[in-house]
Amino acid sequence: MAVIGAPVRAAAGEAPRVRGLRAAAANWSLRPPPAPASAILSYDDTVPGPVIFARQGDEIALDLENKLAGSTSFHIAGMRLPNALDGIPGLSGKAIASLERAELRIPARDAGFFTFGPADPASAAEQSGRGLGGVLIVADPKDPEVEADIVLVLRDWRLDASGALEDSFGERALRAGSGRLGNVFTIGGLGEKRLLSLAPGARFRVRIANACNARILPLRFEGMHPTLIGVSGQQSASFTPLHGEMLLVPGARFDLVCDIPSDARPGEGRPEPQIRAMIGEGFPLLGVALSGEPVRRGEPAPVAWLSDNGLPEIVDLRRSTRIDLKVTRSVDPANAQALAGADAAKLWALNGKSGSLSAPPLFSVKRGTPVVIATTNTTDAPIVMKLNGHVARLLHPRDDGWVPYWVDVVLVAPNTTERLAFVADNPGRWLFGGRILEHLAGGQFGWFEVT
């Protein structure tokens, strides 16, 4: 993965260093040789895009040049930014037209692990599906000490027999169905697992992002002790995932510290330390080759919590504004005749209305109001909903308790309801809609206002 140097904190009175970022067409080898390179879109001619580093409190200065054939947008998922920087044209800013530049000055308020890319409901599915995206890491003063630190950006690509990206963007069946699922998978731009060489007892950090348009990724950690420390770029209570398994939905980011057992030895019949994606029979994303003497012995030390980024300790549900949203689909994706006559931008609806940025808001609240959004998926397809401008607690299904981490995306299984609770403390007009990007393009969104 390409790693780009961090913006340097400016001295008092100095302007921050400006970093260029170029969105353009590129060619990239997505399959092993001798397969030809595929025509894609990227930032700075890299896949899965650059990794930009900053420190909490920095102002990140980006000069974004759009060399694409059409307009684009720029959104940082999970980072709580001023509304003008949210990157939703027609709602919170303007599109960046072809051959134009945008000067972005981004206050790194939150430490954490974030992804960036296009977010315009009209074009994000195609631009992201063609590869446009990147990573932003804002260092935390409480970052743990580790022997290795790695970023895994996971993406699938839908290629035809010639190796070209299949030109099915905009198809109604994809928008009404499960979204665009690829047939080629890359891990940090490569079609094979990443490999670390570590000693027994070593501790490493891995940040994992699902950059797929639609694919839900079950993960399994084998031969190691994983501890989750961050979700959606925000602090998590440190805990071990049940059975070493986690579900990474589109747009989600996990931050983990993994400990190799101090008594692990190669070839002793134990599972090889690895992280696997459990698609089909499963395949490795990251493997660990053991070598050398143990660097630590005994049980690993507890992992300290990351900084809380000033998030509230509690969300006062007793005085919350409660919003009920029913997600419906107008056409069965298996009904080809009905699909052919349907409006491709109005296949989904929230409370009976398909997404429109010029429509009235789903709700409007005053700054500081606790909000609970209950989203009911009335269809037989899984959906993923994304909250902009804020992060939320995911409430338990049977009571008002919540999971011990913050989220900005949530999976809503067929015929179920999920509830997000947050304090609406960021003024502006914010999108709430599908993170399966074909669903977003098909009208699965609305917006809310914080005054």
N, C-alpha and C positions, 0 to 999 in steps of 0.2 A: 504494500500500500504506500502510495506517495505520502510523505510527511513534509509539511511546509512549516518553516520556522514561525515561532510565535510573534505576534505583535509585541513590541517592547513597551512597557509602561513609560509614558512620557514624563520627563521631568516637569516640575511646576512651571506652568506658563508655556510649555511646548505643545505643539500639535502631535497627535499620535501618528506613528508610522503607518503609511497607507500600503495596503496589500492589494495587488491586482487579482482579479478573478475573472476568467474568460469562459463564457458558455458558448460552445461551438460544436459543430459536427466533427466526428473523429472516426478512426478505424481502430478496432481492437480485436485481438485474437481471443475469442470466447471458448474455442474448442482446441484440443491439442493439434499440433502440426500433423499432417500437411493441410489441415482445414484452413480455408482462407479467412482473413480478418473480416469482421462484420462492421457495417456502418452503424454508428451509434451517436448519441449525444453525450457530452461530458463537460465538466469544468476542468480547465487546464490540461486537456488531453490525457486524463487519467481515469482509471476505473479501479475502485468504486468512487473516485473523486478524491480531492485533497483532504487531508486532516489539518485543520487550523487549530493552533494552540493559543490560549490566552490565560491570563491570571484574573481571579476575581477582583472586580473593581476597575479593570482595564476598560478603555473605550476601544473597541475593535473597529478599525477604519478599513472598509472594503470599497474598492473601485470596481464595480461589476460591469463588464463589457458584454453586451449581447450580440454575438455573431451568428445566432440562429436565424433561420428563415422567417420566423414569426416572433411575436412578442412572448415574453416570459415573466415570471414572478419569482420572488425570493422569500422564503419562509424558514425560520428556525424552529423546529419542533421541540416543544417542552420548555423553552426559555421564556420567562415572563418579561416581555418587552413593552415599550410604549406602543399604543395602537397603530401609529403611523408606520411602524416597522414590521407589522404582522404579515404584510405581503399578500393580501387578498384584494386584487384589483376590483374597484367598484364598491368596496366595503371599507378597506383600511389602507388606501394608497392607490397608486396608479401602476398599470402594467409597464414593463420595460420594453419598449418597442425594439424591433430588429435594428441593429447597428447603433443603438443608443447605449449610453453609459448611465449608471446610477451610482451616486456616492452614498454609501451606507455608513452610518456612525452608530455602532451597536454597543450600548452599555452592558458590560458583562456583570449584571447584577447577581446572577445565579452561578455558583460553581456546579459543574456536572458534565455529563456526556450527552451531546445533542447532535441531531442531524439537520441538514439544510437541503433545500431544493425547491422546485416549483410547487405552488399550492393553489393556483387559479382553478376553480372547478371545471372550467371549460377546456383546459389544456394540460393539467397536471398528470392525468393518466397516461397520455402519450409521451410527454417529455420525460417523466419518471420511468416509464416502461422502456424508453430508449436509452436510459442509463444516467440521466442527469441527477446528480446528488453529491453530497459530501458530508464531512463530520467536523464538528466543533467540540473541542475539549477545553473546558475552563478549569484550571487547576484549583484544587481544594486545599486549604491550609492543613486539613486533617487527612490528606491522602496517605494511605498505608505504605509502609516500606515493603518492597517485594523484590524478588530476584529477576522478574521479567514482567513486562507490561505490554499487552497486545490488544489491538482493536480488530474485531471481525465484523465486516459489513457483508451481509448475506443478501444475495439478489438472484432472482431467476429471470431467464430470458426465453422468449418464445421465438425460436428460429425455424425457418423452413429447411428443406433438404439441401439447399445451396449454401446454407450458413447465414443467410440474410435474416434480419428481423421480420417476422411474419407481419404483414401489413393488415392486421385485423383490428387496429385501434378504432374505436367508435362503434364496433358491432353491437347491435342491440342485445344479442344473446349473452355476450360477456357482461354488459351493463346490468342486465336483469338477473343473471345467474351468479356464479361464484367469482366473477372477475377474471382477469387475464392471468392464467397460470402458465409459467414457463416450462420448457422441456430441457433447458440447460441451466445448471446452477453454478454460481461462482462464489468464492470465499475470498473477499478482499481483492477481487479482480482476477483471481486464479481459479482454474477448474479442478484444483486438487487441494487436499487438506494442508493447513499450515503445520509446521513441525517445530517444536521447541526441544532443546537439549538442556535438561535440568538434573540436578542431583536429588537423591531421596531427601525428603524433609523440606524441599524448596517450596516457597510460596510465590505464586504469580497472580497477576491481575488480568482479567479479560473483560473487555467491554464488547458487547454483542448487539448489533443493530439489525433489525429486519427491514431491509430496503425494498422488499418485494412489493409489487402493486397489490397483491391479493393473497399470497400464500401464507397460511398459518403454519408455524414451524414448531413441532414438538422437539424439545432438546433433552438429551440425557447426558449426565456427567458420570463417567466410569473411572474407577481406580484413583479417585481423588476425593477430597472433602471440599465441596463448594459452599461458600458463604455469600449470600446476596447482600450487597451494601448499597445499591442504588437502583432505582427504577425511574424511567422517564426523565432522567437528568437530575432527580432529587433524591435526598437521603431516604434510605430504607432502614428500618430496624434490622440489625444483623441477624440473619437466621439461615438455616440450612434447608433448601428445598426438599419437600417430601419425596422420598425415594430417589433423590438426585435428578428429578425431572421437572421441567418447566415448559410453559407454552408461550412462545414468542409470536405475537400477532403482528400484522403489518404496521409499521411505524413505531413499534415498541423498541426500547433500549434497556438492556440489563447490564449492570456493573457488578462483577463478582470478584472475590478473592478465593483462589483455589489452593489447597494445601496437598502436596504429595506426601503420602505416608512415609515416615522416617525409616521404616523397615521394608519399604518397597524395593524389590530387586528385579532386574529384567529376567524374563523367562522362568518365573517361579510358579506359573499357573494362575496367577492373579490377572484380572482384567488389565490390559494396557491402559495407562492413564490417557483418556481421550474425552473429547466432547463430540457427541454425535447428533446429527439431525435425524429424527425417526420418521423419515418419509419412506414408505415401502419397507424394505428390510433395514433401512437406516444406512447412513454413511458418515465417515468421520469429517468433522470440521477442523479439529485441532488435535494433534497427537503430541505426546511427550516421550522423548527418548531418554531413558535414565542412564546416567553415567556418574562416576565418581563416588566419593564417600558422602554420607549424610551431612547436610549443612545444619540440621537441627535434629534433636532426638526427643522422643516422647510425643505427647499430645501437642498439637499446635496451640499457640497462644490465641486468646479471643481477639476478634477483629473489632477495632473501635468503630463507632459510628462516624459517618461523614458529617459535615456542617449542615445545619437545618435550613440555611438560606433565608432565615427570617420567617419561615412559614408558621402559621398558627399552631399551637399545641392542640387545640380542639376546634371543631366546627360546631357552633351552638345550634343543634338541630331543632331545639324547642322553638326558636324564633325564626326558623328558616322559611323562605319562600319555596314552595314545592311545585314543581313543574312536571306534568305527565305528558310524555310524547309517545305516540303510537306510530311505528314505522310500518308502512304498507307498500306493497308492490302492485302495480296496475296490470301487469301482464305476466302470465306464466312463461318462463323462458323456454319451455318445451313446446309451446304453441307457436310454430313458425309463422302461421298466417296472421295471428294477432300481433306478433312482434313486427312483422313487415309494415303494418299500418300504424304502429305506435310512434309517438314522439320520443326520440332517443334521449332527450333531456328531461323527460317527465315520466320515467319508468318507476320512480320511487317517490314517496311522499312522507312528510312528517305531519301528523294530525290532519291528513287529507290534502296537504298542499305541497306540491313539488317545489324544489329549491329555486329561489329567485333572490338575488341580492338587492333588488328594488322593492321587494315585498316588505310588509311590516315585520317587526321583529317577533320572534317566538315569545319573548318576554323582555321586560325592562325593569331593572332594579337600581336602587341607589347604591353607591359605593359603600362597601363594608357589610352588605347584606349577605347572610348565609343562604345558600341556594342548594336545593336537592333536585337533580334532574333524574326522573325515572323514565328510562327508555324501554319500551316494550317492542320486541320484534315479533310481529304477527305472521311472519313468513316461515317457509321451510328452509331458508338459506341462512347461514351464519352471517352476521354483520359486525363491523368494527366501527365504533363511534369515536370521534376525536374532538376534544375540547381545546379551543384556542385561547391564549392569553392568560390561562390559569392552569393549575394542577389541582387534582381532587382526590378525596378519599373514596375508595370503592366500599360501599356499605354491604354488610352481610345480608343475605337474601331474606332472613326471617326476623331480623331485629335491626336496630340502628347502630350496632357495633361496626367497626371498619377494619380492613386489612392494614398491616403496619407499614404501609408505604404509600406514596403518592403516584397518581397516574394521569396521563393526558389522553390515553387511548384505552378502550375497554371492549372486550368481546361480548357480544350479546347473542347467545345461542338461539336457534329457532324456538319460537313460542315461549320465550322467557323474558324476564325483566331484570335490568341491572340499574343500580342507583349510584349516582355520583354526587358527593357532597363537597362543596367548596365555599370559600368566602370570596364574593365578587368584589375584589379590591383593586382591579385594574380598569380604569375608565376607558370606554370606547365601544366600538361595534365589533363583535367577535363571532367567528364562524363556529357552528356546532354541526358536524356532519360526518359522512362516511369516510373512513380511512382506507377501505378497499376502494381504490381510486376510480375504478369503473362505476361503482355505486355512486360516488360523489358526482361523476360526470352525468349520471342518470337521474340526478335531481334529489339525491339523499342528503339534503342539508337544509339548514336554516341559519338564522343568526340571532344573537341577543345583544342587549345594550346595557352597559353599566354607566350610570350618570353620576 
